[in-house]
Protein backbone atom coordinates (compact mmCIF):
# COMPACT_ATOMS: atom_id res chain seq x y z
CA UNK A 1 0.00 0.00 0.00
CA UNK A 2 1.19 3.57 -0.61
CA UNK A 3 1.26 4.41 3.08
CA UNK A 4 3.19 1.30 3.90
CA UNK A 5 0.66 0.32 6.53
CA UNK A 6 -1.23 -2.99 6.16
CA UNK A 7 -4.71 -3.42 7.60
CA UNK A 8 -5.24 -5.85 10.42
CA UNK A 9 -6.13 -9.33 9.23
CA UNK A 10 -8.92 -11.27 10.78
CA UNK A 11 -8.62 -14.84 11.93
CA UNK A 12 -10.75 -15.96 8.95
CA UNK A 13 -8.32 -14.23 6.55
CA UNK A 14 -5.37 -16.02 8.12
CA UNK A 15 -7.04 -19.36 7.53
CA UNK A 16 -7.80 -18.40 3.94
CA UNK A 17 -11.56 -18.97 4.40
CA UNK A 18 -14.22 -16.37 3.71
CA UNK A 19 -17.06 -15.99 6.22
CA UNK A 20 -20.27 -17.82 5.30
CA UNK A 21 -23.35 -15.90 4.28
CA UNK A 22 -26.10 -15.72 6.89
CA UNK A 23 -28.77 -18.41 6.71
CA UNK A 24 -31.89 -17.33 4.80
CA UNK A 25 -35.00 -16.56 6.80
CA UNK A 26 -38.03 -18.84 6.68
CA UNK A 27 -40.57 -16.67 4.88
CA UNK A 28 -38.34 -15.48 2.00
CA UNK A 29 -37.05 -19.03 1.58
CA UNK A 30 -40.57 -20.39 1.61
CA UNK A 31 -41.67 -17.92 -1.07
CA UNK A 32 -38.69 -18.79 -3.26
CA UNK A 33 -39.22 -22.55 -2.99
CA UNK A 34 -42.97 -22.11 -3.58
CA UNK A 35 -42.42 -20.11 -6.78
CA UNK A 36 -39.84 -22.58 -8.06
CA UNK A 37 -42.06 -25.59 -7.35
CA UNK A 38 -45.10 -23.86 -8.82
CA UNK A 39 -43.23 -23.12 -12.03
CA UNK A 40 -41.95 -26.69 -12.26
CA UNK A 41 -45.27 -28.34 -11.48
CA UNK A 42 -47.23 -26.11 -13.84
CA UNK A 43 -45.99 -28.03 -16.86
CA UNK A 44 -45.71 -31.51 -15.41
CA UNK A 45 -48.83 -31.71 -13.24
CA UNK A 46 -51.62 -29.88 -15.08
CA UNK A 47 -52.55 -32.96 -17.18
CA UNK A 48 -52.76 -35.02 -14.00
CA UNK A 49 -54.99 -32.37 -12.44
CA UNK A 50 -57.45 -32.85 -15.31
CA UNK A 51 -57.31 -36.58 -14.68
CA UNK A 52 -58.06 -36.05 -10.98
CA UNK A 53 -61.00 -33.76 -11.77
CA UNK A 54 -62.53 -36.05 -14.39
CA UNK A 55 -62.03 -39.00 -12.06
CA UNK A 56 -63.98 -37.32 -9.28
CA UNK A 57 -66.76 -36.20 -11.62
CA UNK A 58 -66.95 -39.72 -13.05
CA UNK A 59 -67.32 -41.18 -9.55
CA UNK A 60 -70.21 -38.81 -8.84
CA UNK A 61 -71.92 -39.76 -12.09
CA UNK A 62 -71.65 -43.44 -11.15
CA UNK A 63 -72.91 -42.81 -7.62
CA UNK A 64 -75.84 -40.83 -9.00
CA UNK A 65 -77.44 -44.11 -10.03
CA UNK A 66 -77.18 -45.42 -6.47
CA UNK A 67 -77.70 -42.34 -4.28
CA UNK A 68 -80.81 -40.21 -4.64
CA UNK A 69 -80.21 -37.38 -2.20
CA UNK A 70 -80.04 -36.44 1.46
CA UNK A 71 -76.97 -37.04 3.61
CA UNK A 72 -75.60 -39.64 1.22
CA UNK A 73 -75.57 -37.21 -1.69
CA UNK A 74 -73.83 -34.60 0.45
CA UNK A 75 -71.20 -37.15 1.44
CA UNK A 76 -70.59 -38.20 -2.16
CA UNK A 77 -70.13 -34.65 -3.43
CA UNK A 78 -67.94 -33.59 -0.50
CA UNK A 79 -65.82 -36.73 -0.69
CA UNK A 80 -65.34 -36.44 -4.45
CA UNK A 81 -64.31 -32.81 -4.10
CA UNK A 82 -61.68 -33.50 -1.45
CA UNK A 83 -60.51 -36.50 -3.49
CA UNK A 84 -59.02 -34.04 -6.01
CA UNK A 85 -56.89 -32.65 -3.17
CA UNK A 86 -55.85 -36.15 -2.12
CA UNK A 87 -54.83 -37.10 -5.65
CA UNK A 88 -52.48 -34.14 -6.02
CA UNK A 89 -51.37 -33.25 -2.49
CA UNK A 90 -50.98 -36.80 -1.17
CA UNK A 91 -50.36 -39.11 -4.11
CA UNK A 92 -48.27 -36.89 -6.38
CA UNK A 93 -46.29 -35.30 -3.54
CA UNK A 94 -45.38 -38.73 -2.14
CA UNK A 95 -44.12 -39.71 -5.59
CA UNK A 96 -42.22 -36.43 -5.96
CA UNK A 97 -40.32 -36.67 -2.68
CA UNK A 98 -39.68 -40.38 -3.23
CA UNK A 99 -38.16 -39.56 -6.62
CA UNK A 100 -36.24 -36.61 -5.16
CA UNK A 101 -34.71 -38.82 -2.49
CA UNK A 102 -33.88 -41.66 -4.88
CA UNK A 103 -32.33 -39.36 -7.49
CA UNK A 104 -30.15 -37.41 -5.07
CA UNK A 105 -32.20 -34.23 -5.36
CA UNK A 106 -32.22 -33.82 -1.60
CA UNK A 107 -28.46 -33.27 -1.74
CA UNK A 108 -29.07 -30.14 -3.82
CA UNK A 109 -31.57 -28.74 -1.33
CA UNK A 110 -29.27 -29.65 1.57
CA UNK A 111 -26.54 -27.39 0.16
CA UNK A 112 -28.85 -24.38 0.03
CA UNK A 113 -28.95 -22.04 3.05
CA UNK A 114 -32.70 -22.49 3.50
CA UNK A 115 -34.53 -24.00 6.48
CA UNK A 116 -35.87 -27.55 5.97
CA UNK A 117 -39.38 -26.31 6.78
CA UNK A 118 -39.22 -23.95 3.78
CA UNK A 119 -38.51 -26.85 1.39
CA UNK A 120 -41.35 -28.98 2.73
CA UNK A 121 -43.89 -26.16 3.05
CA UNK A 122 -42.97 -24.65 -0.33
CA UNK A 123 -43.40 -27.93 -2.19
CA UNK A 124 -46.57 -28.81 -0.27
CA UNK A 125 -48.08 -25.38 -0.92
CA UNK A 126 -47.28 -25.52 -4.64
CA UNK A 127 -48.87 -28.92 -5.11
CA UNK A 128 -51.90 -28.01 -3.00
CA UNK A 129 -52.40 -24.82 -5.03
CA UNK A 130 -53.02 -26.85 -8.17
CA UNK A 131 -56.06 -28.45 -6.58
CA UNK A 132 -58.05 -25.19 -6.40
CA UNK A 133 -59.53 -25.23 -9.94
CA UNK A 134 -60.30 -28.95 -9.80
CA UNK A 135 -62.05 -28.80 -6.45
CA UNK A 136 -64.15 -25.83 -7.53
CA UNK A 137 -65.23 -27.53 -10.76
CA UNK A 138 -65.98 -30.80 -8.95
CA UNK A 139 -67.99 -29.12 -6.21
CA UNK A 140 -70.11 -27.13 -8.66
CA UNK A 141 -70.67 -30.12 -10.96
CA UNK A 142 -71.62 -32.34 -8.02
CA UNK A 143 -73.98 -29.77 -6.54
CA UNK A 144 -75.78 -29.43 -9.88
CA UNK A 145 -75.86 -33.21 -10.41
CA UNK A 146 -77.39 -33.96 -7.00
CA UNK A 147 -79.43 -30.79 -6.64
CA UNK A 148 -77.46 -29.40 -3.69
CA UNK A 149 -77.29 -25.67 -2.86
CA UNK A 150 -74.39 -23.66 -4.25
CA UNK A 151 -74.58 -20.75 -1.83
CA UNK A 152 -72.07 -22.05 0.72
CA UNK A 153 -69.33 -23.20 -1.62
CA UNK A 154 -67.24 -20.27 -0.39
CA UNK A 155 -66.23 -22.68 2.39
CA UNK A 156 -63.85 -24.23 -0.15
CA UNK A 157 -61.55 -21.29 0.59
CA UNK A 158 -60.97 -22.90 4.00
CA UNK A 159 -61.46 -26.59 3.16
CA UNK A 160 -58.95 -26.72 0.30
CA UNK A 161 -55.90 -25.19 2.07
CA UNK A 162 -56.52 -26.99 5.35
CA UNK A 163 -57.17 -30.37 3.75
CA UNK A 164 -54.32 -29.72 1.35
CA UNK A 165 -51.91 -28.99 4.21
CA UNK A 166 -52.88 -32.15 6.08
CA UNK A 167 -52.69 -34.39 3.00
CA UNK A 168 -49.56 -32.73 1.59
CA UNK A 169 -47.74 -33.20 4.89
CA UNK A 170 -48.75 -36.86 4.91
CA UNK A 171 -47.70 -37.31 1.28
CA UNK A 172 -44.32 -35.65 1.84
CA UNK A 173 -43.68 -37.77 4.94
CA UNK A 174 -44.53 -40.98 3.06
CA UNK A 175 -42.22 -40.05 0.19
CA UNK A 176 -39.33 -39.10 2.49
CA UNK A 177 -39.63 -42.04 4.88
CA UNK A 178 -40.09 -44.74 2.24
CA UNK A 179 -36.78 -46.61 1.75
CA UNK A 180 -37.38 -47.00 -1.99
CA UNK A 181 -38.97 -44.85 -4.68
CA UNK A 182 -41.32 -47.65 -5.72
CA UNK A 183 -42.56 -47.99 -2.15
CA UNK A 184 -43.21 -44.24 -1.97
CA UNK A 185 -45.32 -44.48 -5.12
CA UNK A 186 -47.21 -47.44 -3.67
CA UNK A 187 -47.89 -45.65 -0.38
CA UNK A 188 -49.12 -42.58 -2.25
CA UNK A 189 -51.50 -44.71 -4.30
CA UNK A 190 -52.78 -46.49 -1.19
CA UNK A 191 -53.34 -43.18 0.57
CA UNK A 192 -55.35 -41.84 -2.34
CA UNK A 193 -57.37 -45.09 -2.49
CA UNK A 194 -58.14 -44.74 1.20
CA UNK A 195 -59.33 -41.17 0.61
CA UNK A 196 -61.51 -42.48 -2.22
CA UNK A 197 -63.11 -45.37 -0.36
CA UNK A 198 -63.43 -43.76 3.06
CA UNK A 199 -64.27 -40.26 1.86
CA UNK A 200 -66.72 -40.78 -0.97
CA UNK A 201 -68.78 -43.59 0.53
CA UNK A 202 -71.36 -42.40 3.10
CA UNK A 203 -70.14 -42.93 6.66
CA UNK A 204 -73.36 -44.65 7.81
CA UNK A 205 -72.81 -47.42 5.26
CA UNK A 206 -69.33 -48.31 6.50
CA UNK A 207 -68.72 -51.13 9.03
CA UNK A 208 -67.53 -50.17 12.50
CA UNK A 209 -63.77 -50.87 12.19
CA UNK A 210 -63.61 -49.20 8.78
CA UNK A 211 -65.45 -46.23 10.23
CA UNK A 212 -62.72 -45.91 12.86
CA UNK A 213 -60.09 -45.92 10.12
CA UNK A 214 -62.07 -43.18 8.41
CA UNK A 215 -61.76 -41.03 11.53
CA UNK A 216 -57.96 -41.35 11.34
CA UNK A 217 -57.76 -40.12 7.75
CA UNK A 218 -56.80 -36.41 7.62
CA UNK A 219 -59.14 -35.64 4.73
CA UNK A 220 -62.19 -36.91 6.63
CA UNK A 221 -62.62 -33.68 8.54
CA UNK A 222 -62.45 -31.58 5.40
CA UNK A 223 -65.10 -33.85 3.86
CA UNK A 224 -67.32 -33.52 6.93
CA UNK A 225 -66.97 -29.73 7.01
CA UNK A 226 -67.91 -29.41 3.33
CA UNK A 227 -70.77 -31.89 3.61
CA UNK A 228 -72.33 -29.97 6.51
CA UNK A 229 -72.53 -26.80 4.41
CA UNK A 230 -74.84 -28.54 1.93
CA UNK A 231 -77.51 -28.95 4.62
CA UNK A 232 -80.54 -26.61 4.60
CA UNK A 233 -79.44 -25.16 7.95
CA UNK A 234 -75.69 -25.80 8.39
CA UNK A 235 -74.27 -26.26 11.87
CA UNK A 236 -71.47 -23.73 11.57
CA UNK A 237 -70.07 -24.58 14.99
CA UNK A 238 -69.56 -28.18 13.87
CA UNK A 239 -68.04 -26.94 10.61
CA UNK A 240 -65.57 -24.82 12.59
CA UNK A 241 -64.64 -27.79 14.78
CA UNK A 242 -64.00 -29.99 11.73
CA UNK A 243 -61.83 -27.31 10.16
CA UNK A 244 -59.93 -26.82 13.42
CA UNK A 245 -59.20 -30.55 13.62
CA UNK A 246 -58.09 -30.49 9.98
CA UNK A 247 -55.78 -27.56 10.72
CA UNK A 248 -54.28 -29.32 13.75
CA UNK A 249 -53.65 -32.47 11.73
CA UNK A 250 -52.05 -30.33 9.04
CA UNK A 251 -49.62 -28.78 11.53
CA UNK A 252 -48.66 -32.20 12.88
CA UNK A 253 -48.27 -33.82 9.45
CA UNK A 254 -46.14 -30.95 8.12
CA UNK A 255 -43.97 -31.10 11.25
CA UNK A 256 -43.47 -34.83 10.70
CA UNK A 257 -42.62 -34.18 7.05
CA UNK A 258 -40.05 -31.56 8.08
CA UNK A 259 -38.46 -34.04 10.48
CA UNK A 260 -38.46 -36.69 7.75
CA UNK A 261 -36.75 -34.23 5.40
CA UNK A 262 -33.98 -33.52 7.92
CA UNK A 263 -33.56 -37.26 8.48
CA UNK A 264 -33.37 -38.05 4.77
CA UNK A 265 -31.09 -35.10 3.93
CA UNK A 266 -28.32 -36.14 6.33
CA UNK A 267 -28.27 -39.83 5.36
Residue pairs with C-beta under 8 A, 6 or more apart in sequence:
12 18
12 19
20 113
21 113
22 113
23 113
23 114
23 115
24 112
24 113
24 114
24 115
24 118
26 115
26 117
26 118
29 114
29 115
29 118
29 122
30 117
30 118
30 121
30 122
30 125
31 122
32 114
32 118
32 122
33 114
33 118
33 119
33 121
33 122
33 123
34 121
34 122
34 125
34 126
36 122
37 122
37 123
37 125
37 126
37 127
38 126
38 129
40 126
41 126
41 127
41 130
45 88
45 92
45 127
45 130
46 130
48 87
48 88
48 92
49 84
49 88
49 130
49 131
49 133
49 134
50 134
51 87
52 83
52 84
52 87
52 88
52 131
52 134
53 84
53 133
53 134
53 137
53 138
55 83
55 87
56 80
56 81
56 83
56 84
56 134
56 138
57 80
57 137
57 138
57 141
57 142
59 76
59 80
59 83
59 196
59 200
60 76
60 77
60 80
60 138
60 141
60 142
60 145
60 146
61 145
63 76
63 200
64 145
64 146
67 73
67 76
67 146
67 202
69 146
69 147
71 202
71 204
71 227
72 202
72 204
72 205
73 146
73 147
73 148
73 230
74 146
74 148
74 227
74 228
74 230
74 231
75 200
75 201
75 202
75 203
75 223
75 227
76 142
76 146
76 200
76 202
77 139
77 142
77 143
77 145
77 146
77 148
77 226
77 227
77 230
78 199
78 223
78 224
78 226
78 227
78 230
79 196
79 199
79 200
79 201
79 223
79 227
80 138
80 142
80 200
81 135
81 138
81 139
81 142
81 156
81 159
81 226
82 135
82 159
82 163
82 195
82 199
82 219
82 222
82 223
82 226
83 138
83 192
83 195
83 196
83 199
83 200
84 131
84 134
84 135
84 138
85 128
85 131
85 135
85 160
85 163
85 164
85 167
85 219
85 222
86 167
86 191
86 192
86 195
86 196
86 199
86 219
87 192
88 127
88 128
88 130
88 131
88 134
89 124
89 127
89 128
89 131
89 163
89 164
89 167
89 168
89 171
90 167
90 168
90 170
90 171
90 174
90 188
90 191
90 192
90 195
91 171
91 188
91 189
91 191
91 192
92 127
92 171
92 188
93 123
93 124
93 127
93 168
93 171
93 172
93 175
93 188
94 171
94 172
94 174
94 175
94 178
94 184
94 185
94 187
94 188
94 191
95 175
95 184
95 185
95 188
96 123
96 127
96 175
97 123
97 171
97 172
97 174
97 175
97 176
97 184
98 174
98 175
98 176
98 178
98 180
98 181
98 183
98 184
98 185
98 188
99 105
99 175
99 181
99 184
100 106
100 109
100 175
101 175
101 176
101 178
101 181
101 184
101 264
102 180
102 181
106 261
106 264
106 265
107 265
109 119
109 265
110 265
110 266
116 258
116 261
116 262
116 265
117 254
117 258
119 261
120 169
120 172
120 254
120 257
120 258
120 261
121 254
121 258
123 168
123 172
124 164
124 165
124 168
124 169
124 171
124 172
124 254
124 257
125 168
127 164
127 168
127 171
128 160
128 161
128 164
128 165
128 167
128 168
131 160
131 164
132 160
135 156
135 159
135 160
136 153
136 156
139 153
139 156
139 226
140 150
140 153
142 148
143 149
143 150
143 153
143 230
144 150
148 230
149 230
149 232
152 229
152 230
152 234
153 229
155 225
155 226
155 229
155 239
156 226
158 225
158 243
159 222
159 225
159 226
159 243
159 246
162 222
162 243
162 246
162 247
162 250
163 218
163 219
163 221
163 222
163 246
165 247
165 250
165 251
165 253
165 254
166 218
166 219
166 222
166 246
166 247
166 249
166 250
166 253
167 191
167 195
167 218
167 219
167 253
168 253
168 254
168 257
169 250
169 252
169 253
169 254
169 255
169 256
169 257
170 191
170 218
170 253
170 257
171 188
171 191
172 254
172 257
172 260
172 261
173 253
173 256
173 257
173 260
174 184
174 187
174 188
174 191
175 184
175 187
175 188
176 257
176 260
176 261
176 263
176 264
177 260
177 263
177 264
178 184
178 187
194 213
194 217
195 217
195 219
198 206
198 210
198 213
198 214
198 217
198 220
199 214
199 217
199 219
199 220
199 223
203 211
203 214
206 214
214 220
218 246
218 249
218 250
218 253
221 242
221 243
221 245
221 246
221 249
222 242
222 243
222 246
224 238
224 242
225 239
225 242
225 243
225 246
228 234
228 235
228 238
228 239
228 242
229 239
